[in-house]
């Protein structure tokens, strides 16, 4: 199936975009970022299989208005034009809206499901990178490579996840996995349930004893708390008595102090100090203001200001600024007069020299029109060039004639050239790098042999042939890694068991030590000791009671009775230590059993170690390749890989050397034949060259050098004769051109002579006059005119300066008269007088400024004096108010009141401190009531009596506690029912957990095995055709660097894929670079597509920016491969890189690359315009209701009512109701 046209009508950022895709070749859809390239890929998916119910592509168009369309065709020529809508019913229609049956589209899809289309016929850059990584991680496993290349599924990752989960659940010799850990917990709980069993009758008896002991202990505790409360109350009262006395004394002192006189306020001290400082500062400020005011007034009275100078200040300043300029003008008058006279005299002299008898008063005698002068100048400038041109042309013509004769003589002296085409042909076919490649290939082969020998010596295989070693059976890396993993797991488990044994041994030693310490001290008796003593006592009693005992038996009975009672007393007195002894003895038994179990497990691990080592030896059956140490196996395999690579390299280098020698021998024979025919003696060279590769290496460059020399000699002779002929022809052409130039130059000189006569005669010059002479006369006449113009300018400037000097003198006399000063007569005296007047004016200006400044200062000093006096009065008033507030007549009384206030404050602080301390012991009124009439001796007697009662109750309570502890210890020792019940519940939970995890482990194991079998079946069915097709694709994608994909069996018997370079060297897939791995995956993916074409299920193949990491050469190769594939599948390349589109147009044949450019997406503004103010439009001007599309049937309808817009048309709504 192919797409003729794709309509992105309303989907994501697209609106009304149509892409024609019917042309043959590769279609490149290019757009900038955010243009919707990836959206176009998703649009194809939803076009064929329906738009998602909750689509995320409705960010431009309303979600119900999403629409896609296409015209498609199948291999039989059938065509379907359809539209896909976003709605629940009838979402597939024709272009006219007629509903289409989904089966019509499914017939074109040929059973390709949505998942198959997404994972097989679409390839993104991320999927390409993931596929390449999966190939490298699979280490060339053919089944995995082919199965993964069917689609974008990462088979290696799936297998790794299955295996990782299986190992998380269970390991044969593991402890940490879930099932292993649960089995250990199950065994522990089962042992606990069996051990913790209790006899009912004994349990009831001991529990009754515990309850009685608990009741007695609680009663004694209540009585002890009551006595301790009374003891605490008396202690608090004893602590409060001294505080109550000091508080009462402080209150009496405060009352007496208040009766002595008034108390100052708390801030009186600070206020008095501040007012006194303020009064001192106010007096100082007043005195300073008075002194400053008088000084300012005295200075103002001494100032003198001349009002006449004040009025003339502006005019005097202007005169001073102009004085220097006027003085300079007066000095310039004489110089300007002399300059005018000199210029006029010089003009007369030049005119008499050029044209005798002419006068400067007659302008016509020295004036030449500018146009005439310019023409004469131009002709004069051309004259030297014309003369030189004629002379040069004549000299060149004569010299070139001599060159023509010499070239003809040289050509006649040369012999005819000999042909060199055959020799040139042989040398042109000579490979350019053969001279270097031949010894290099020989050295490379020798170097490879040396590296092989060094590797064999390094590995200890010096006596073995490389072929024998390479044919020897050796385990694969996966087997070695698996065996190493088993060794590591075994060592980890052994290490864990040893740590557990160490922990158990440590705990056993600690328990033994504590038990020995317990026994070494006052060793508490056990129940067995008590039972034995009582048995001995009862036996003696039976003898005494029977009457057959003598006095010694009675004495023994009494001693046994006392011993049994003493043991019973000790047993109850040391109940806690007895319980500790029982616990320690149980711990010793448990740890001993645990150590025995761990020793058995370690022995099992040793047997597993022996089996693993035997299996390791069996992995290396060859005598040439014995089993290495486990840790050195990777090095051995690495050396084998290096040996295999070097052996392949040697084979390739040997073949290359033979090919180069064959080529060299052919060329040697051809060159020898040609050189011998040319008369060159080759016998000495042949004798020195020897035989074999050395002959070719030695003889080839010498023959090539001789042939190059012979060819160069023949070429030189031919080139010399051709060059001589060219020189003759060139010299004759140059002579003809030079003769034409000479004629043209002579004609130009004649024309100039005519124009010269016409130009100089009207200006008063003779036609025969030399151009240099006429030009000099023109320059002198121009100088005459310039000198006369300069004289007239100097005379006009002198008149202007006289007027300026006269005006300045008048202004100066007026200024002197305004200031009352008599002006001097001379210019020098006036300048001095003007400077002196300027100084008087400046001094007067300063006096005016100082007068204004002093006047302002005096006003400020008067205001400051008023403020200082007011501040002094305010301070005196505040001090009086403080005295009145305190109720004292003067400052001395105020200071006494302040002293009394400080003493009262100290007493109040003492009272507050005592009351704070008393509050700790209780309410003060209650404490005063309890302490009323109570002396300290009485209180001490009460405390002593209460203390005796507390001590007695504590002893009785401790005895009751010991009795309770002994009873509970005995009950805890035999009571395992609760622990057994809890252990049973946990046991059931663990059993259920083991069942669930075992079922999951079985499912994972079956799933992995089924997947591997499917992979193997697919490999057997598709390996040969897919690999052969992928080989061609891979060769093209890598520009010929890799030439073959070779399936082989590895050392572990797996079917693996290896690649062959253009040099013949074979490499593992895991050794490829990341980029080459991606290209191998792409080749396999493209080859896997062809089975769909064979079965008639071809679909468009869409790739999304897969060339992002390719360089330009490999990108062009990839495009060419896709173009080749386009004969079976329609190929669409999506990219946002412009150079990919340009590369497709340049690299693919004309008419095979079709670029479709997507516009840049500009998100529309969602802000709606504000309604315009004014009256509503008339009915005829109002917009018509918007057209809506029914969600169910797709028919159009309008809605004119209020409220939310309906999504179904009226007919569908009526049918639903």
Secondary structure, DSSP 4 states (H G I P E B T S, - for coil): -EEEEEEEEEETTEEEEEEE--SSSEEEEE--TTSSHHHHHHHHHHHHH---TT-S--SSS-GGG-EEEEEEE-TTS-EEEEEEESSSS--EE-TTS-B--HHHHHHHHTT--HHHHHHHSEEEHHHHHHHHHHHHHTTTBHHHHHHHHTSS--HHHHHHHHHHHHHHH--TT-SSSHHHHHHHHHHHHHHHHHH----HHHHHHHHHHHHHHHHHHHHHHHHHHHHHHHHHHHHHHHHHHHHHHHHHHHHHHHHHHHHHS----TTHHHHHHHHHHHHHHHHHHHHHHHHHHHHHHHHHHH----HHHHHTHHHHHHHHHHHHHHHHHHHHHHHHHHHHHHHHHHHHHHHHHHSTT--TT-GGGT---HHHHHHHHHHHHHHHHHHHHHHHHHHHHHHHHHHHHHHHHHHHHPPPPPP-HHHHHHHHTS-TTHHHHHHHHHHHHHHHHHHHHHHHHHHT-TTS-HHHHHHS----HHHHHHHHHHHHHHHHHHHHHHHHHHHHHHHHHHHHHHHHHHHHTT-PPPHHHHHHHHHHHHHHHHHHHHT---HHHHHHHHHHHHHHHHHHHHHHHTHHHHHHHHHHHHHHHHHHHHHHHHHHHHHHHHHHHHHHHHHHHHT---SSS----GGGHHHHHHHHHHHHHHHHHHHHHHHHHHHHHHHHHHHHHHHHHHHHHTT---HHHHHHH-SHHHHHHHHHHHHHHHHHHHHHHHHHHHHHHHHHHHHHHHHHHHHHHHHHHHHHHHHHHHHHHHHHHHHHTTTT--TTS-HHHHHHHHHHHHHHHHHHHHHHHHHHHHHHHHHHHHHHHHHHHHHHHHTT-PPPSSHHHHHHHHHHHHHHHHHHHHHHHHHHHHHHHHHHHHHHHHHHHHHHHHHHHHHHHHHHHHT-SSHHHHHHHHHHHHHHHHHHHHHHHHHHHHHHHS-HHHHHHHHTT--HHHHHHHHHHHHHHHHHHHHHHHHHHHHHHHHHHHHHHH--HHHHHHHHHHHHHHHHHHHHHHHHHHHHHHHHHHHHHHHHHHHHHHHHHHHHHHHHHHHHHTTTSEEEEEEEE-TTS-EEEEEEETTS-EEEGGGS-HHHHHHHHHHHHHHHHHHHHHTT----EEEESTTTTS-HHHHHHHHHHHHHHTTTS-EEEEES-HHHHHHHHHHSPTTSEEEEEPPPP-PPP-PPPPPPSSSPPPTTTSPPPPEEE-TTT--EEE--SSSSPPSS-HHHHHHH-
